[in-house]
Amino acid sequence: MKTPKLLPWYARKAGVSTERAEALWHKAVREATAETGWVGNSEYWGACMASFLALLDKERNTLCAPQVLPFVRSHNRMWRLPLLAMEDMCSALHANWQRQRHAGFPRRAA
């Protein structure tokens, strides 16, 4: 049986190798076949995906890989915050300066 086209994406998201994800997919197919008794209908494919995602989640929890990416992203956002605030302040000061400059000097008649 063919594997889903998104299987490598699911594997990469869970931090599992593609070969291991294929093995988990085949196990999910066997479980869904035993559970539903049918092959090929929407209930069957829904059971396959639910079982596959549950197996991937169990596999990810057994790995000892730390989840560092959310931590790094939050620190990156916190580091950029003063820069973004300074950029907003400079653009507001520039706009105010432009308004004051044009308001102070009336246009000359040609």
N, C-alpha and C positions, 0 to 999 in steps of 0.2 A: 504494500500500500504506500502511496506517495505521502510525503510529509507536507505540511503547510508551507507556503512560500515565506511566511513570516517567522518560521522556526528559527533561523539564525538571529533574527532581531530579538525574539524572546530569550534565546540562549545568551546573547550578549548582555541583555538587560539583567538577567539573573546571575551573570558571571559564571556560566556553565559552558563547557565546550559544546560545539555543534554535534559531535558524535554522541555525547551524553544526552543531549536534548533529543536526538533521534531515538535513542533507546527509551527515554521517558515517554516520547510520543507513542511508540509501539506498545508500551505498557498501558498507556491511557486508552489506546484503541481496544486492547484486549479487555480492559475493565469496562469500557462503554458497551462492548458487544455482550459481555456477560450481564451487565446491568439492564440494558434495554431489550435485548433479544432481537433487535432489528439492526440492519446495516444500511446506511445511506439516507435515512430520513433526517429531518431537522432535529428531532429529539436526540438521535444518535450523535450527530455532530456537536450539539450543545454539550452532551455528556462527555464527549471526547475532549473538547476544549476545557471544560471545567476540571476534569480529571488531570489533564496535562498541566494546567496552571497550578493546581494544588501540588502536583508532584514537583514542578519547578520550584515552587515556594519552599517545600520541604528540603529540596536539594540545596537551595541557596542558604537556608538556615543551618545546614550541616557544614558549610564551608566556613573557614576561619578568616575570610577576607573582610577587613574592616570597611565600612561604608564611609569613606572620607570625602567624597565629592560634595554632598550637601554642606558639610562643614567648611570646605574651601570656598564654595560659592557664597556662603553667607559672609565669610571674612572678606572676600573680594568686594562684595557690595558695601560692607562697612568701611573698607579702605577708600572706596570711590566716593562715599557720601560727602566728605568735606570738599572734594574737587567739584562735584556737581553743584553744591551749594555756592561755592565761589563763582562758578560759571554763571549761575542764575543771578547772583548779585551783580556781577560785572555787566551782564546784558541789561539788567534793570537800571543800573547807574548810567549806562551809555544811552538808553532810551530817554531817561530823565534829562540828561545833559543835552541831548538833541532837541527835546521839547523846549527847554529853557533857552537855548541858543536861538532857536527860530522865533520864540515868543518875544525876546528882548530886542530884536532888530527887525523893524517893519521893512517890507519890501519897497524898493525905490520904484517910482513911476517912470516908465520909459518914454 
